[in-house]
Amino acid sequence: MTALRTLAMATTVDQITALLLDLDSPVWIVRTGDQVGATADDTVAARAQVLAAVGPLPPERLGDSAFRAEHGVKAAYAAGAMANGIAAPELVTAMARAGYLAAYGAAGVAPGTVDAALAGLAAELGGQPFACNLIHSPSEPALERAIVDACLRHGVRCVEASAFMDLTAEVVRYRAAGLTVDRHGGIERGHRVIAKVSRVEVADLFLRPAPVRLLRELVSAGAITAEQARLAEQVPMADDITAEADSGGHTDRRPLTVLLPELIAARDRTTGAQRVRVGAAGGIGTPDAVAAAFGLGAAYVVTGSVNQAAREAAQCAATKSLLAKAEFADCAMSPSSDMFELGVQVQVLRRGTMFAARAQRLYDTYRAYDGLDALPAPLRAELERTLFRRPLDEVWGDCVRYFTERDPAQLAGAEQDPKAKMALVFRWYLGLSSGWSIRGEADRVADYQIWCGPAMGAFNTWAAGTHLAAPENRAVAEIAGQLMYGAAYLTRVAQLRTAGVRLPAACARYVPRPMADR
């Protein structure tokens, strides 16, 4: 940069790009005589005709400073939870140590494993911030309770609440249990809630205080104190609302350009919710997307799919290879295992696996028949041969052992309702398929359930030909740094364009380069 500062003006594409990449310094577009160029030297700018200028914009300035301050992180960027522990403790630790927020992927993980993971993170990170996913589990409420218990036990100060369709006693319990009065008489929010939503009506639940009915039930049960309930009536349920657009896993595939402004408007018209920040998730896989989200008014951004191929993610090498080859159209919607009976879908990778088609067939079969005994013999035999690879009676035995430990209430309902029993058996396949992908079971590649959104393909296109093309080079903290750095650069380019500056097309791209080269 010193050599560039000795130039009167930068006039070539490489020189102008280098100036704009120095995010800590201002850049002036100036005219001297009949020549137009760029300079970072204020003395040169003072002697020339200034046509436009951009100030310093380090990545840490993007987004809402309150997000950084209240979560104790350096940037308005978070790595969202990826279920089944794919957002592993190693990933959360790497992000925390680099100054970013990340959520452990507790959804679908056995309560004992969640407890051990949170204990390890609390011990490893001390006071460094991290979050834990709290997924709405309407068919297994005991799981929500177990996750909240573990978060309270290990002092987890933030949860990412996802897939909620209504508030539950458990998410309210977590929020209320962290409320105290500070020395100035204000309400201290010791437990932060980031609600990931894709509908305004769901966002509205988190923009308002907890329902009095639930608070009274919790007080009666001794789960919270009367004082905590009183305080909970005065603060919104969430500190942050994440607009989840077209993402991997649970998604309504909303366009971010529609959803984010809708949620910001909902926040602005809700009394008492002005402190609630609204961030963006879904489709965030390139610097352009990050810059666009901040340009729309996002307080912060959340990435998901792109982190699945990172070194620290709990996915096998074969799955990471599939993800690194994905294009933006290589995704499909598929029945969800945790909300199978409700017809809820998740977005998965289609290229390289047959899971989406096979899972849809199971759901169609569930809708068409009243129970396992009602299945036509040829259909049952085919399912046992291709998907389950064992008799359905044996699969049911596995279900009994699994739910006896996890949620016995599921078995009681299934014994009375053949259709409920069939749902549990079919969920066996849906539930195990993501585990086959995580563990890399070679004979089950066709059945891998890989949650993935189009951001993965966009990331791969952007990273092609660079060191980030290979999964083994994708460190989750570097992904964060590259996306935020590139977004800041592109924001400065956009500011100059808005001022009427016609930059060379090559200046409008940010190509990832090793961090040491910046």
C-alpha positions, -999 to 999 in steps of 0.1 A, spaced: 0 0 0 30 23 6 39 22 -31 4 31 -41 4 61 -18 34 75 -36 14 75 -69 -3 108 -77 -33 88 -89 -42 51 -93 -55 46 -128 -52 9 -137 -77 -17 -126 -52 -34 -103 -42 -1 -87 -78 11 -80 -87 -23 -67 -58 -23 -43 -68 11 -30 -104 0 -24 -92 -32 -7 -74 -11 19 -106 -9 39 -91 11 67 -83 41 44 -105 66 25 -104 67 -12 -111 97 -34 -120 97 -71 -103 128 -85 -97 146 -117 -64 164 -126 -64 180 -159 -80 155 -183 -71 124 -162 -94 107 -137 -82 83 -111 -83 72 -75 -61 82 -46 -58 74 -9 -35 104 -3 -54 134 12 -28 158 0 -33 146 -36 -71 149 -31 -67 184 -18 -49 196 -50 -74 179 -74 -111 181 -83 -128 155 -60 -156 137 -79 -166 112 -53 -152 96 -21 -157 67 2 -146 65 38 -129 37 56 -152 6 60 -135 -22 79 -158 -54 80 -164 -48 117 -185 -17 109 -210 -36 88 -244 -41 104 -256 -31 139 -230 -22 165 -255 -32 192 -253 -68 179 -216 -68 184 -217 -51 217 -245 -72 233 -232 -105 221 -196 -96 227 -183 -104 192 -162 -84 167 -186 -86 137 -223 -87 129 -220 -122 116 -231 -156 130 -227 -192 120 -262 -207 124 -269 -241 140 -268 -271 117 -288 -300 132 -275 -334 144 -244 -318 157 -231 -308 123 -224 -274 138 -201 -292 161 -183 -280 192 -151 -277 171 -169 -253 147 -184 -233 176 -150 -231 193 -132 -220 161 -157 -192 155 -157 -180 191 -119 -178 192 -120 -158 160 -145 -133 176 -177 -146 159 -209 -160 173 -219 -196 164 -246 -219 175 -241 -255 185 -264 -278 164 -284 -295 192 -314 -304 171 -317 -342 167 -289 -349 191 -295 -371 221 -300 -351 254 -269 -367 270 -247 -357 240 -261 -322 241 -253 -319 278 -217 -332 273 -212 -308 243 -224 -278 262 -203 -287 293 -173 -290 270 -179 -257 253 -185 -239 286 -152 -252 300 -133 -246 268 -145 -211 260 -150 -197 295 -166 -163 290 -163 -163 252 -198 -161 235 -215 -190 219 -251 -201 214 -271 -234 214 -299 -243 190 -333 -247 206 -356 -263 179 -393 -265 183 -403 -301 187 -441 -304 188 -440 -342 186 -413 -345 212 -417 -318 239 -393 -336 262 -365 -327 239 -371 -290 242 -372 -294 280 -339 -313 280 -321 -287 258 -333 -258 281 -323 -278 312 -288 -283 297 -285 -247 287 -294 -235 322 -271 -261 338 -241 -250 319 -247 -212 318 -254 -209 281 -263 -172 276 -278 -174 241 -301 -198 222 -310 -198 186 -347 -207 186 -357 -223 153 -388 -239 136 -412 -224 161 -448 -221 151 -459 -209 185 -443 -201 218 -438 -229 242 -433 -231 279 -396 -241 274 -385 -212 253 -404 -189 277 -387 -206 307 -353 -200 292 -359 -163 285 -376 -155 319 -350 -174 339 -323 -150 328 -341 -117 337 -329 -96 366 -330 -60 377 -297 -41 373 -284 -15 397 -300 13 376 -334 -3 379 -334 -16 343 -340 -51 332 -309 -72 325 -314 -98 299 -291 -126 310 -304 -151 285 -305 -139 249 -329 -154 223 -323 -152 186 -355 -163 169 -351 -177 134 -384 -171 115 -398 -170 80 -433 -156 88 -444 -123 101 -470 -139 124 -442 -160 141 -419 -130 144 -448 -112 161 -447 -138 189 -411 -131 196 -414 -93 192 -439 -92 222 -435 -102 258 -442 -138 268 -479 -147 272 -492 -143 307 -508 -177 306 -474 -195 301 -457 -173 327 -484 -182 353 -480 -219 345 -443 -217 349 -446 -199 382 -471 -225 395 -447 -253 385 -418 -236 403 -399 -233 370 -394 -195 374 -401 -170 401 -429 -145 403 -403 -117 399 -390 -133 368 -425 -136 354 -431 -99 362 -400 -89 343 -409 -112 314 -441 -93 309 -421 -61 301 -395 -73 275 -399 -89 241 -393 -126 239 -363 -121 215 -333 -99 213 -328 -107 176 -351 -119 149 -334 -137 120 -353 -135 87 -348 -171 73 -351 -169 36 -343 -197 11 -320 -218 33 -310 -254 39 -330 -276 63 -362 -261 76 -373 -233 53 -403 -217 37 -381 -205 8 -391 -169 12 -372 -143 -10 -349 -123 13 -357 -91 -5 -394 -95 6 -390 -112 39 -364 -90 55 -382 -56 49 -415 -72 61 -400 -83 94 -382 -49 99 -416 -32 93 -433 -56 118 -406 -47 143 -410 -10 138 -448 -11 143 -446 -33 174 -447 -13 207 -417 -20 228 -398 -39 202 -375 -12 189 -345 -27 205 -350 -60 187 -326 -64 159 -335 -81 126 -309 -101 107 -307 -120 75 -302 -157 68 -308 -179 38 -290 -175 5 -260 -159 23 -230 -175 6 -211 -148 -12 -198 -113 -4 -224 -99 -28 -252 -116 -8 -237 -103 25 -234 -68 11 -270 -70 -3 -284 -81 31 -267 -52 49 -279 -29 22 -315 -41 29 -311 -31 65 -300 -64 81 -285 -58 116 -264 -90 111 -261 -120 88 -262 -157 95 -246 -184 73 -255 -220 73 -251 -242 42 -216 -228 34 -203 -239 68 -212 -275 62 -183 -281 40 -159 -264 64 -131 -284 81 -147 -281 115 -182 -292 105 -192 -328 116 -197 -341 80 -177 -369 64 -152 -362 36 -175 -377 10 -204 -354 20 -181 -323 20 -170 -333 -15 -206 -335 -27 -213 -301 -11 -182 -285 -27 -194 -297 -62 -230 -284 -58 -244 -258 -80 -271 -234 -69 -300 -254 -85 -289 -287 -70 -314 -286 -41 -348 -301 -35 -375 -301 -8 -380 -332 12 -402 -344 42 -388 -335 76 -382 -362 102 -390 -341 132 -423 -328 118 -431 -356 94 -468 -360 103 -474 -323 98 -461 -324 62 -432 -300 70 -404 -300 45 -367 -294 46 -343 -284 18 -317 -309 9 -289 -316 -16 -303 -335 -46 -272 -340 -66 -254 -372 -57 -281 -387 -35 -316 -402 -39 -328 -392 -5 -353 -365 -15 -372 -388 -39 -372 -417 -14 -383 -396 15 -412 -381 -5 -423 -416 -14 -425 -425 23 -446 -394 30 -469 -402 1 -473 -438 15 -480 -424 50 -508 -402 35 -523 -431 15 -525 -459 41 -538 -462 77 -509 -482 91 -481 -507 83 -506 -536 82 -525 -518 55 -496 -516 31 -499 -538 0 -475 -567 2 -455 -557 -29 -450 -522 -16 -440 -533 18 -415 -558 4 -400 -531 -19 -396 -506 10 -380 -533 32 -356 -542 4 -346 -507 -9 -350 -481 19 -350 -500 52 -330 -530 41 -346 -551 69 -382 -561 79 -403 -533 92 -410 -553 124 -373 -551 132 -374 -513 125 -403 -510 149 -382 -528 175 -354 -501 170 -380 -474 174 -392 -489 207 -357 -490 221 -350 -454 209 -381 -437 222 -381 -456 254 -350 -436 263 -358 -404 244 -396 -398 247 -417 -428 259 -449 -408 252 -443 -413 215 -447 -451 220 -479 -448 240 -496 -429 211 -483 -454 186 -496 -484 204 -531 -469 201 -529 -455 166 -515 -477 137 -509 -446 116 -488 -430 143 -468 -462 145 -462 -461 108 -450 -425 111 -424 -435 137 -411 -463 115 -409 -440 85 -391 -414 106 -365 -441 114 -353 -438 78 -355 -400 78 -338 -396 111 -309 -420 104 -302 -407 69 -285 -376 81 -264 -397 104 -253 -419 75 -241 -387 58 -223 -375 89 -205 -408 96 -198 -415 59 -214 -449 56 -203 -459 22 -232 -483 14 -257 -456 21 -245 -428 -1 -277 -429 -21 -297 -423 11 -276 -394 25 -298 -366 38 -277 -334 34 -294 -302 44 -284 -276 18 -296 -244 3 -287 -226 -29 -261 -205 -11 -238 -235 -12 -237 -235 -50 -232 -197 -51 -203 -201 -27 -187 -228 -49 -190 -206 -80 -174 -177 -62 -146 -198 -47 -138 -217 -80 -102 -214 -90 -91 -202 -55 -77 -219 -24 -113 -221 -10 -124 -244 -38 -110 -274 -19 -130 -284 12 -98 -291 32 -90 -254 29 -124 -242 41 -119 -231 77 -151 -218 91 -136 -186 106 -119 -178 73 -152 -183 54 -166 -157 78 -137 -133 73 -136 -136 35 -174 -130 32 -173 -100 55 -142 -85 40 -156 -90 5 -189 -75 15 -172 -44 29 -151 -40 -3 -182 -44 -25 -201 -19 -4 -175 7 -11 -177 -1 -48 -215 3 -46 -211 37 -28 -189 50 -56 -214 37 -82 -242 54 -64 -222 86 -67 -220 82 -104 -185 67 -107 -181 42 -136 -155 17 -123 -141 -10 -145 -161 -42 -143 -131 -61 -128 -133 -37 -98 -168 -50 -90 -156 -85 -80 -140 -96 -49 -119 -128 -53 -109 -146 -21 -72 -147 -15 -53 -161 14 -58 -140 45 -21 -134 49 -20 -117 14 -45 -90 24 
